[in-house]
Amino acid sequence: MDFQELKEKDKSYIAATYSRFAAEIYEGKGATLRAEDGKEYIDFGSGIGVNAFGVNDEAWKAAVKAQLDKVQHASNLYYTRPQAELAELLCRKSGAARVFFSNSGAEANECAIKAARKYSFDKYGEGRFHIVTLKNSFHGRTMATLSATGQDALHRYFMPFVEGFSYADPTFAGVKKECGEGTCAVMLELIQGESGVNALDEKEVQKIAAFCKERDILLIVDEVQTGNGRTGYLYAYQYYGIVPDIATTAKGLAGGLPLGATMFFAKTADTLTAGSHGSTFGGNPVSCAGALSVLSRIDKDLLLEVQGKAAYLRTHLARMRGVLSVSGLGLMIGLEIKKDAREAAEKCLERGLMVLTAKNKIRLLPPLTIGKGEMDAGLKILDEVLSE
Ligand SMILES: *Cc1c(COP(=O)(O)O)cnc(C)c1O
């Protein structure tokens, strides 16, 4: 099957929800990917921030294979070691008290939404269910997380949406204005990824956190994209100097396997009770073994390394003629460019560089372990494409 045949098969049999780039990913090593015909790509996208340690990382593979040799799935009717060990490690590193495991970012957020409403129901009774999210946020594609997503363009076709959400301007004043007697939670992406890699202001976020605490409104931080070392901090809330009541993560957590986590801090640790939530696949032992390998290596040294690579890339990007501004934090990078972002991304791909887009920006989420040679090769292609 050549690439043309692959494309035709995909088009014939797969639901047409994706406008894919014209490249096949067949194999790779580190931040270098290859198609079946041998064409190579530098990877500045890591599968949308998922392959945190790149492709074919030896320690990760060994951990995953060792678990595959034992058992691939158990269901949550029974105990498994990787799940318990991962939960402990996540709590120790994040400051959370308990974790619920699922399979994706949307599910992690779905769980956070349910838990926030139950926390309020348990304490205040019916009617306190309203959740404030931000304009231009992205929280997922399920009915509730789509309802939570503050983008009108995504609120079509599927009416009625889940009620009880409103969308605030990304400031303290904006959030305060949307909060009322019936508000149980505020949900934030500290750096809005899908809508253009825009970081919220630290002072505004700290004011929102203090306000929420005062009113017993739960602060939910969506770290699906920002989490697990991506920003040069284990979680972005650590950079912002706040402690959420619930934090969610997924993308990079298991280094390429599906895994979502909803982390409950002190206030919400006992909110979910037997039977109140669940997932058949959630916390799959193979995914958890992969996550243990990744998370145990995201230590101070690695985070400093990420910060160093981020500074290197950002310095070079800021100097490029075709770049108007550079946004985000750490290795979560947004580029405002003079060209159309999709066209520029396609041109990069033709020359052997994979980049992402976010609205009309170029978005870079390279593997945390990307090498200097790979960074330089990618920067060179990007510079050529953007300055044409
Ligand atoms: C990707 C993303 C999600 C959705 O994650 P899925 O795994 O695709 O369900 C939710 N929130 C944020 C901030 C994301 O970046």
The ligand as an SDF file (V2000), in Angstrom:
LIG
                    3D

 15 15  0  0  0  0  0  0  0  0999 V2000
   -6.5980   18.4990   24.1630 C   0  0  0  0  0  0  0  0  0  0  0  0
   -7.3070   19.1870   25.2330 C   0  0  0  0  0  0  0  0  0  0  0  0
   -8.4830   18.6590   25.7930 C   0  0  0  0  0  0  0  0  0  0  0  0
   -9.1620   17.4260   25.2500 C   0  0  0  0  0  0  0  0  0  0  0  0
   -8.3780   16.2850   25.3520 O   0  0  0  0  0  0  0  0  0  0  0  0
   -8.7860   14.9430   24.5800 P   0  0  0  0  0  0  0  0  0  0  0  0
   -7.7790   13.9370   25.0490 O   0  0  0  0  0  0  0  0  0  0  0  0
   -8.7030   15.2290   23.1180 O   0  0  0  0  0  0  0  0  0  0  0  0
  -10.1700   14.5860   24.9970 O   0  0  0  0  0  0  0  0  0  0  0  0
   -9.0470   19.3320   26.8600 C   0  0  0  0  0  0  0  0  0  0  0  0
   -8.4950   20.4530   27.3610 N   0  0  0  0  0  0  0  0  0  0  0  0
   -7.3640   20.9770   26.8500 C   0  0  0  0  0  0  0  0  0  0  0  0
   -6.7820   22.2160   27.4650 C   0  0  0  0  0  0  0  0  0  0  0  0
   -6.7340   20.3780   25.7640 C   0  0  0  0  0  0  0  0  0  0  0  0
   -5.6340   20.9200   25.2460 O   0  0  0  0  0  0  0  0  0  0  0  0
  1  2  1  0
  2  3  1  0
  2 14  2  0
  3  4  1  0
  3 10  2  0
  4  5  1  0
  5  6  1  0
  6  7  2  0
  6  8  1  0
  6  9  1  0
 10 11  1  0
 11 12  2  0
 12 13  1  0
 12 14  1  0
 14 15  1  0
M  END
$$$$
